[in-house]
Amino acid sequence: MTENGYPKAVVMSAEEYESWAETLEVIQDFPSLSRDIEDAHKELAAGKLIDLADVIKNDVSRKTKPTRQKRYTKDRSKK
């Protein structure tokens, strides 16, 4: 909606509004999410991370107790 040719208001469904609000909340909670995802893709390609989908796909025997994997974390405080 415009007034005198300038944008004045937006009309959207409640579902669309909730989606936008949730997205903004995630962005506020995780401001570097895009960079974190990019870093994770690089670490996975370099073999530093394990893809859970591959673990599940290759796990044919659920009778054995799974071993704990050491979690890889990156210290961002040094950047």
Buried (B, 14 or more C-beta within 10 A) or exposed (E): EEEEEEEEEEEEEEEEEEEEEEEEEEEEEEEEEEEEEEBBEEEEEEEEBEEEEEEEEEEEEEEEEEEEEEEEEEEEEEE
